[in-house]
């Protein structure tokens, strides 16, 4: 099994276990200083799955923030 297939399985499991609101709450609690081990247990995941979820949420947030502040791209869409 390739790494991508394993990664997709983790994505699906996290998506099945948590809805969008729960993922947002997990992100906020993690960044408020709660122990990742306790949060993983709270959400019924292994520590590795929880850390992977937090990394994916962070990457999505970063991508969204970069897209929203890319003024050249926004101006180009406006001009099109």
One Martini backbone bead per residue (centre of mass of N, CA, C, O) as a GRO file, in nm:
protein
   80
    1UNK     BB    1   0.096   0.036   0.023
    2UNK     BB    2   0.074   0.353  -0.015
    3UNK     BB    3   0.100   0.661   0.126
    4UNK     BB    4  -0.154   0.784  -0.002
    5UNK     BB    5  -0.355   0.568   0.091
    6UNK     BB    6  -0.312   0.610   0.389
    7UNK     BB    7  -0.383   0.911   0.394
    8UNK     BB    8  -0.675   0.880   0.290
    9UNK     BB    9  -0.769   0.708   0.529
   10UNK     BB   10  -0.729   0.928   0.741
   11UNK     BB   11  -0.917   1.132   0.621
   12UNK     BB   12  -1.172   0.964   0.637
   13UNK     BB   13  -1.169   0.913   0.940
   14UNK     BB   14  -1.180   1.208   1.031
   15UNK     BB   15  -1.442   1.272   0.878
   16UNK     BB   16  -1.614   1.058   1.031
   17UNK     BB   17  -1.558   1.158   1.331
   18UNK     BB   18  -1.563   1.465   1.222
   19UNK     BB   19  -1.688   1.759   1.204
   20UNK     BB   20  -1.637   2.083   1.138
   21UNK     BB   21  -1.681   2.180   1.430
   22UNK     BB   22  -1.489   1.976   1.568
   23UNK     BB   23  -1.234   2.057   1.415
   24UNK     BB   24  -1.231   2.350   1.516
   25UNK     BB   25  -1.217   2.279   1.817
   26UNK     BB   26  -0.956   2.117   1.807
   27UNK     BB   27  -0.780   2.348   1.707
   28UNK     BB   28  -0.830   2.544   1.944
   29UNK     BB   29  -0.739   2.358   2.175
   30UNK     BB   30  -0.453   2.304   2.076
   31UNK     BB   31  -0.382   2.627   2.065
   32UNK     BB   32  -0.446   2.654   2.390
   33UNK     BB   33  -0.273   2.386   2.524
   34UNK     BB   34  -0.369   2.119   2.483
   35UNK     BB   35  -0.322   1.795   2.493
   36UNK     BB   36  -0.297   1.578   2.234
   37UNK     BB   37  -0.361   1.314   2.383
   38UNK     BB   38  -0.638   1.405   2.499
   39UNK     BB   39  -0.771   1.484   2.230
   40UNK     BB   40  -0.749   1.214   2.091
   41UNK     BB   41  -0.918   1.064   2.300
   42UNK     BB   42  -1.174   1.240   2.280
   43UNK     BB   43  -1.192   1.172   1.947
   44UNK     BB   44  -1.096   0.869   1.884
   45UNK     BB   45  -0.777   0.878   1.845
   46UNK     BB   46  -0.480   0.880   1.752
   47UNK     BB   47  -0.208   1.068   1.773
   48UNK     BB   48  -0.131   1.059   1.471
   49UNK     BB   49  -0.410   1.140   1.362
   50UNK     BB   50  -0.431   1.410   1.508
   51UNK     BB   51  -0.173   1.542   1.397
   52UNK     BB   52  -0.262   1.520   1.102
   53UNK     BB   53  -0.514   1.692   1.130
   54UNK     BB   54  -0.372   1.952   1.222
   55UNK     BB   55  -0.195   1.982   0.971
   56UNK     BB   56  -0.429   2.003   0.765
   57UNK     BB   57  -0.568   2.246   0.887
   58UNK     BB   58  -0.324   2.436   0.868
   59UNK     BB   59  -0.290   2.418   0.560
   60UNK     BB   60  -0.572   2.524   0.488
   61UNK     BB   61  -0.546   2.796   0.633
   62UNK     BB   62  -0.298   2.896   0.478
   63UNK     BB   63  -0.418   2.880   0.194
   64UNK     BB   64  -0.654   3.074   0.250
   65UNK     BB   65  -0.485   3.319   0.340
   66UNK     BB   66  -0.319   3.349   0.080
   67UNK     BB   67  -0.563   3.386  -0.112
   68UNK     BB   68  -0.687   3.643   0.040
   69UNK     BB   69  -0.386   3.811   0.002
   70UNK     BB   70  -0.384   3.793  -0.319
   71UNK     BB   71  -0.410   4.075  -0.490
   72UNK     BB   72  -0.338   4.008  -0.780
   73UNK     BB   73  -0.544   3.781  -0.820
   74UNK     BB   74  -0.794   3.945  -0.745
   75UNK     BB   75  -0.757   4.161  -0.965
   76UNK     BB   76  -0.760   3.968  -1.207
   77UNK     BB   77  -1.050   3.869  -1.158
   78UNK     BB   78  -1.180   4.150  -1.176
   79UNK     BB   79  -1.076   4.213  -1.475
   80UNK     BB   80  -1.209   3.948  -1.622
   0.00000   0.00000   0.00000
